[in-house]
Amino acid sequence: MNQVLRYIDNQLHMESVALDVVAEQVGTPFYCYSKADIQQRVSACKAAFKVLDATIHYAVKANCNLSILRLMAAAGLGADVVSDGELERALVAGIPAEKIIFSGVGKRKDEMLAALNAGIAQFNLESIPELEALIALCESRNKTAGVSLRINPDVDGATHRHITTGVKGSKFGIPMEQLHHALRRIGESEYLQLRGLAVHIGSQIVTAEPYRRVCERLCGWVTDLRAAGHVIEHLDLGGGFGIDYGDGDYLDFESVAQVMQEALQGMDNLHIAIEPGRSLVGNAGVLVSEVIYRKEADPLPFLILDAGMNDLMRPALYQASHPIQPLLASEKGQEQVNVVGPICESTDFFHKAITLPEIAQGERVAMLQAGAYGAVMASSYNSRAIIPEVMIDEERFEMIRRRITNKNLLEFELVM
């Protein structure tokens, strides 16, 4: 269980707040985050990567709530963004533009212009057409931009196929055979300043060996490129460090930092950046939901929750599994059940044939490790509300995003 979750007098608490108390005031379903857990994991990440003197850029796509971004800013972290919306959120939260990296394969010209005007640290470029578009934009606006080339290292992160990003055939990164052309175009432009190379091999990676392989390949490429006259001073090594979703598999910061340091030994004058996201916020969050109905069926009964796949997409999208804890501990026995949501889709399953304590209709549960890629992926599918987010700080809690109701959404529509 999450280290800030514990039962006190049979009630599940996050830090010093009973989640049932929050549910009574906020209404289910809702996301709930521990401020202390986020701060602890940020501190652990900073301590581990001191060995590389690395700068840390939080991957905003994991959870872009302004209150969470404000915690990252207060800790001195930068940001890795993939849209102008994420850029705006990072700036509003107080993350300095000079600590922001703009990644992503499909940056629009208006997004690149917003980043140029903000004065961000660098663009991670992922294709020749994107490179040409940035050159043309800089020329037309008389602006300079720092750039790194995200290359496809053809290293398998041994994770789910939908979150593997560094293998041949992936949409991410510039193929190695195009690298020298990209470097030549950067060298020809007076408006682009080459920082170095960037890689990202995937998400929810639970072994350090893929990072060793990619760092060893980078060492060879940097050596060759420097010998050819290119100034390579920056390596962005991405993120993707996996967390424990209940199966015991995860990748701790110290292990991956040590592997990176070992693989990069002997490389001088290199500034290292990393982009953790899930590993900073994933464990800090839970999704609290109520059992609307208990449906008896053969071969197993169904617990039908008021949270659905529109609220937490990961099980339907990645076949992901989130541990479940009842908010009220009891001496009841164990049973096998299916846990589903109310959405009119057969994929609206959270668990099939999971063994849980007996949970009655009307009782509440928490789905754990829901702080990353939960609220950010939520939608209004089936014309459902977009659920609120809550932050707990020791003995108090605050709603950090209100419920967005269907009535709110209807205000944006016109009847012709």
TORBAGU-448694 format. One line per 10 residues: number of its first residue (from 1); for each residue x, y, z of C-alpha. Coordinates in pm, 1 decimal. Layout:
BEGIN
NUM	X/Y/Z  ...
END
This chain:
BEGIN
1	0.0/0.0/0.0  106.3/359.4/-53.5  321.6/468.2/241.7  89.3/759.2/327.1  -220.4/533.7/324.3  -310.2/345.9/641.0  -610.3/230.2/837.6  -684.9/423.6/1156.5  -983.1/294.5/1357.4  -1072.8/78.4/1055.5
11	-1097.8/380.5/823.1  -856.7/428.3/534.0  -662.0/750.9/579.7  -438.7/944.9/342.9  -191.9/1125.0/564.3  -417.0/1225.6/857.3  -747.8/1253.5/670.4  -1008.9/976.6/645.4  -1099.1/932.8/279.1  -1461.7/867.0/376.3
21	-1474.3/1217.1/525.3  -1354.8/1361.9/195.3  -1609.1/1151.5/6.7  -1895.4/1280.3/221.8  -1802.7/1640.6/139.8  -1685.3/1610.4/-221.1  -1900.5/1324.5/-349.9  -1771.0/1026.0/-543.7  -1591.6/958.5/-765.5  -1289.8/1183.9/-715.1
31	-910.8/1179.4/-736.9  -715.7/1242.6/-419.2  -342.9/1317.2/-387.0  -97.4/1326.3/-98.7  116.1/1638.4/-94.9  367.8/1469.5/136.8  410.6/1171.4/-94.2  482.9/1391.2/-395.4  733.9/1597.3/-199.7  906.3/1283.6/-67.9
41	942.3/1134.2/-414.6  1070.6/1458.1/-564.1  1332.1/1476.2/-288.0  1432.8/1113.5/-347.7  1467.1/1175.3/-721.2  1682.2/1485.0/-669.7  1906.4/1301.0/-424.4  1953.8/1000.5/-653.2  2043.7/1199.8/-963.1  2294.0/1424.7/-786.0
51	2552.5/1165.9/-890.4  2496.8/1282.1/-1250.0  2445.6/1649.2/-1159.5  2129.2/1611.6/-1368.4  1854.3/1865.7/-1409.2  1505.2/1727.6/-1355.9  1219.2/1827.3/-1585.2  882.2/1698.5/-1465.3  682.7/1535.4/-1746.8  366.6/1744.0/-1726.7
61	158.6/1491.1/-1920.8  158.4/1260.1/-1615.3  -54.9/1501.1/-1413.3  -95.1/1865.4/-1512.4  -298.1/1997.8/-1219.3  -173.3/2343.7/-1126.9  -134.6/2256.4/-759.2  91.2/1964.4/-847.1  289.1/2178.4/-1091.3  328.8/2437.9/-816.0
71	490.5/2169.9/-596.6  735.4/2093.9/-877.9  815.7/2462.4/-917.6  870.5/2502.7/-542.1  1113.8/2208.1/-551.2  1314.1/2376.8/-827.1  1219.6/2134.1/-1102.2  1180.5/2224.6/-1466.3  913.8/2088.6/-1698.9  889.6/1868.5/-2005.1
81	583.8/1975.2/-2206.1  421.8/1840.0/-2521.9  166.7/2112.1/-2604.4  109.8/2484.8/-2569.4  -153.4/2401.9/-2306.8  103.9/2223.9/-2092.4  347.5/2510.4/-2154.3  91.6/2761.9/-2030.6  16.0/2553.1/-1722.7  384.6/2520.8/-1634.8
91	438.5/2895.6/-1666.6  126.7/2980.6/-1464.7  244.1/2742.2/-1191.6  574.7/2930.6/-1166.2  815.5/2701.5/-1352.0  1063.9/2933.4/-1525.8  1065.8/2925.3/-1905.6  1440.6/2866.2/-1905.3  1373.4/2529.9/-1732.2  1115.1/2411.0/-1985.9
101	1178.6/2157.4/-2263.0  924.2/2122.2/-2544.4  893.7/1762.3/-2667.3  642.0/1584.5/-2889.3  618.7/1472.6/-3250.8  354.3/1716.5/-3373.6  434.8/2067.4/-3257.2  218.6/2316.2/-3448.8  372.0/2641.2/-3564.4  155.9/2844.6/-3325.8
111	275.8/2623.4/-3039.1  640.6/2669.0/-3138.0  585.4/3043.9/-3159.3  434.0/3050.2/-2809.1  738.4/2863.2/-2680.4  976.5/3097.0/-2863.4  802.1/3400.5/-2720.7  817.2/3250.7/-2372.1  1191.3/3190.5/-2406.6  1201.0/2819.5/-2323.4
121	1526.9/2631.0/-2277.1  1503.7/2405.4/-2581.0  1295.9/2218.7/-2832.9  1343.6/1843.9/-2863.7  1301.5/1804.5/-3239.5  1162.6/1476.5/-3370.8  1159.5/1503.3/-3750.3  1322.1/1685.2/-4040.9  994.4/1864.0/-4135.6  961.5/1989.8/-3778.3
131	1320.9/2113.5/-3790.8  1253.3/2298.4/-4115.7  935.5/2452.0/-3973.4  1124.5/2583.3/-3669.4  1401.1/2730.0/-3888.5  1143.2/2910.3/-4103.2  959.1/3038.8/-3796.7  1276.9/3166.2/-3631.2  1382.8/3339.2/-3953.1  1045.6/3511.1/-3994.8
141	1042.6/3630.2/-3631.6  1416.9/3693.5/-3597.8  1438.0/3466.6/-3293.9  1690.0/3204.2/-3189.2  1604.7/2867.8/-3039.9  1800.4/2607.4/-2846.1  1742.1/2261.4/-2990.4  1822.8/1899.2/-2921.1  1759.4/1617.6/-3165.2  1550.4/1335.9/-3028.2
151	1684.7/1026.6/-3191.6  1530.7/681.7/-3209.8  1794.4/458.1/-3045.6  1614.4/131.4/-3136.2  1621.7/13.5/-2773.9  1323.6/-181.7/-2639.6  1218.4/-71.9/-2293.0  1043.6/-407.9/-2234.8  713.5/-243.8/-2146.3  360.3/-245.1/-2288.3
161	353.8/-203.5/-2666.2  137.8/109.9/-2639.0  399.0/291.0/-2427.5  713.7/174.8/-2607.2  870.5/473.3/-2783.1  1232.7/394.0/-2866.9  1217.3/105.8/-3115.4  1242.0/105.4/-3493.1  902.0/181.3/-3645.5  794.0/407.2/-3358.2
171	656.6/750.2/-3451.3  896.6/905.5/-3200.6  1244.2/1035.8/-3274.4  1457.7/1102.0/-3579.3  1590.9/783.6/-3743.2  1967.3/753.3/-3711.5  2013.2/759.5/-4089.0  1867.8/1113.8/-4091.3  2077.4/1244.7/-3802.2  2364.6/1390.7/-4004.2
181	2123.4/1573.2/-4235.9  1950.0/1725.4/-3934.1  2281.3/1831.8/-3780.7  2388.7/1989.2/-4108.2  2066.8/2192.5/-4130.9  2111.6/2314.7/-3773.9  2469.9/2414.8/-3850.3  2355.8/2607.8/-4157.4  2102.3/2812.7/-3961.8  2208.7/3116.9/-3764.1
191	1884.8/3092.9/-3565.9  1927.7/2747.9/-3408.6  2171.0/2663.1/-3131.4  2249.2/2293.2/-3098.0  2233.0/2166.2/-2739.9  2273.9/1793.3/-2797.2  2075.1/1470.2/-2822.3  1757.5/1346.0/-2657.9  1607.8/998.4/-2620.0  1301.3/845.9/-2458.8
201	1251.2/471.2/-2474.9  911.2/427.9/-2313.7  705.7/441.3/-1996.5  656.0/213.6/-1693.1  998.1/53.8/-1742.6  1087.7/-165.2/-1443.9  1446.5/-269.4/-1521.0  1751.4/-46.1/-1555.2  1914.8/-246.5/-1835.5  1740.7/-63.8/-2124.0
211	1884.5/261.2/-1986.2  2231.2/106.4/-1979.7  2199.0/4.2/-2344.2  2074.4/342.8/-2459.4  2346.1/528.5/-2265.4  2616.6/303.6/-2411.6  2486.1/373.9/-2761.3  2474.9/746.2/-2687.1  2838.5/739.9/-2578.0  2938.3/599.4/-2915.3
221	2726.8/847.8/-3106.8  2851.9/1146.5/-2907.0  3213.0/1039.4/-2961.2  3158.6/1005.1/-3336.7  2968.4/1332.5/-3367.2  3229.4/1525.9/-3171.7  3500.8/1376.7/-3393.0  3303.3/1506.5/-3692.1  3309.7/1857.9/-3547.1  2967.9/1878.2/-3382.3
231	2946.2/2035.0/-3037.1  2739.3/1795.9/-2823.2  2710.1/1919.7/-2466.4  2365.7/1802.1/-2357.0  2198.6/1460.7/-2322.0  1830.1/1439.1/-2239.8  1779.1/1081.0/-2121.8  1399.3/1095.1/-2083.3  1210.2/921.9/-1805.5  970.3/629.3/-1793.7
241	1078.7/492.3/-1453.5  816.7/235.7/-1351.6  620.5/226.3/-1025.7  474.0/-67.9/-834.3  111.8/-127.9/-936.3  80.6/-414.4/-691.6  294.9/-676.9/-864.2  618.9/-578.5/-692.0  786.2/-457.2/-1013.0  927.4/-104.2/-1014.5
251	1244.4/89.4/-1088.0  1391.0/296.6/-806.9  1570.8/622.1/-875.5  1903.0/508.2/-725.1  1927.4/203.2/-951.7  1866.2/386.5/-1276.6  2091.7/678.2/-1176.5  2375.3/437.8/-1095.9  2335.9/255.1/-1426.6  2336.4/583.0/-1618.8
261	2647.1/701.4/-1435.7  2831.9/375.8/-1505.0  2738.1/376.7/-1873.4  2836.1/741.2/-1922.5  3172.4/722.4/-1743.8  3448.2/878.0/-1947.4  3219.3/1122.6/-2127.0  3333.3/1476.7/-2046.9  3149.2/1807.8/-2073.4  2801.9/1658.7/-2086.9
271	2503.0/1808.4/-1910.5  2241.3/1544.4/-1825.6  1865.1/1598.4/-1807.7  1592.0/1354.4/-1708.6  1213.8/1374.8/-1744.5  1034.8/1175.0/-1473.0  656.8/1195.6/-1451.1  472.3/887.9/-1325.4  748.9/807.5/-1075.7  693.5/1141.7/-898.4
281	313.6/1144.3/-878.6  175.0/798.0/-958.5  192.6/654.8/-606.1  59.2/975.6/-452.6  -292.8/945.7/-592.7  -602.8/734.2/-545.4  -937.5/723.8/-722.3  -1218.5/702.7/-467.5  -1542.3/544.5/-587.5  -1863.8/399.6/-447.7
291	-2017.8/61.9/-524.5  -2348.0/156.9/-687.6  -2470.0/-199.8/-722.2  -2361.2/-547.5/-635.4  -2482.8/-764.5/-922.8  -2496.9/-1136.2/-859.2  -2401.4/-1335.1/-1168.9  -2246.0/-1659.2/-1284.3  -1957.4/-1731.5/-1257.2  -1868.5/-1425.6/-1047.5
301	-2058.6/-1130.4/-899.5  -1998.5/-777.4/-1029.4  -1915.8/-473.3/-820.2  -2045.3/-184.8/-1031.0  -1869.2/139.7/-936.3  -1970.2/499.3/-997.5  -1626.5/553.8/-1154.3  -1583.6/439.8/-1512.8  -1327.9/410.3/-1788.4  -1389.2/777.4/-1871.8
311	-1249.1/860.1/-1526.3  -960.5/610.1/-1530.6  -865.0/503.1/-1882.4  -552.2/298.7/-1809.4  -717.7/-44.1/-1758.8  -905.7/-17.8/-2089.7  -615.1/139.7/-2277.8  -317.9/-56.4/-2142.4  -482.9/-351.2/-1964.9  -338.9/-187.4/-1654.2
321	-421.4/-305.2/-1303.1  -472.7/-79.6/-1000.6  -487.5/-234.5/-651.3  -815.6/-176.3/-467.9  -864.9/-107.8/-97.6  -1201.4/-66.9/79.8  -1231.6/258.8/271.6  -1372.9/67.0/566.8  -1173.5/-228.3/698.4  -1375.1/-520.9/827.2
331	-1346.2/-879.6/945.8  -1547.6/-1009.3/649.1  -1413.2/-1291.4/438.9  -1252.0/-1277.8/97.3  -1426.7/-1336.2/-233.8  -1360.7/-1325.6/-606.5  -1545.7/-1055.5/-799.3  -1539.2/-855.7/-1121.5  -1501.9/-480.6/-1072.6  -1655.0/-268.3/-1346.9
341	-1777.6/81.5/-1419.4  -2112.2/213.3/-1550.4  -1997.6/301.2/-1903.8  -2173.8/135.6/-2197.8  -1858.3/-40.5/-2316.8  -1741.8/-395.1/-2255.3  -1391.5/-256.2/-2196.0  -1515.7/-69.4/-1887.1  -1346.7/-323.2/-1658.0  -1115.1/-240.7/-1370.3
351	-1054.1/-599.0/-1259.0  -1162.1/-946.4/-1363.2  -1173.2/-1223.6/-1103.7  -994.0/-1024.2/-835.3  -990.7/-1144.4/-473.7  -1109.1/-871.2/-235.3  -1261.0/-844.6/109.3  -1639.1/-869.8/85.9  -1759.4/-522.9/-16.5  -2127.8/-438.4/5.8
361	-2341.2/-216.5/-214.9  -2302.7/145.8/-101.0  -1952.3/98.8/39.6  -1656.6/289.0/-101.8  -1321.6/180.9/-239.0  -992.7/343.3/-337.9  -803.8/244.1/-651.1  -436.9/296.8/-572.4  -142.1/430.9/-772.3  -379.5/657.2/-967.2
371	-184.4/982.1/-949.6  -42.8/956.3/-1301.7  -232.9/927.7/-1630.1  -563.1/925.1/-1445.1  -720.9/1268.5/-1420.4  -529.3/1395.0/-1725.8  -691.8/1128.7/-1945.8  -1042.7/1174.9/-1806.5  -1323.3/1257.8/-2048.0  -1695.7/1327.8/-2048.7
381	-1779.3/1012.0/-2246.6  -2143.7/907.9/-2199.8  -2199.7/1277.7/-2109.0  -2061.5/1215.7/-1762.0  -1906.3/1479.1/-1540.0  -1529.4/1520.5/-1529.1  -1456.6/1434.6/-1170.1  -1289.5/1659.1/-910.7  -935.9/1641.8/-775.1  -842.9/1684.4/-409.1
391	-508.1/1747.5/-239.2  -441.1/1636.3/117.0  -187.3/1821.4/328.1  -146.4/1651.5/666.2  -478.9/1711.2/847.0  -654.3/1924.1/586.6  -771.4/1883.9/231.3  -872.5/2114.6/-50.9  -1043.3/2062.4/-383.1  -784.8/2155.6/-646.7
401	-1017.4/2101.8/-942.5  -1393.7/2134.3/-920.9  -1628.4/1883.6/-1080.6  -1694.1/1980.2/-1444.9  -2057.8/1890.8/-1496.9  -2247.5/1817.5/-1814.7  -2427.3/2147.9/-1758.2  -2087.7/2322.6/-1765.8  -1999.5/2148.5/-2090.8  -2333.7/2233.3/-2252.0
411	-2244.1/2602.1/-2219.5  -1986.0/2551.5/-2496.0  -2237.4/2407.5/-2742.6  -2480.0/2578.7/-2981.5  -2794.2/2433.3/-3133.8  -2821.7/2510.9/-3506.8
END
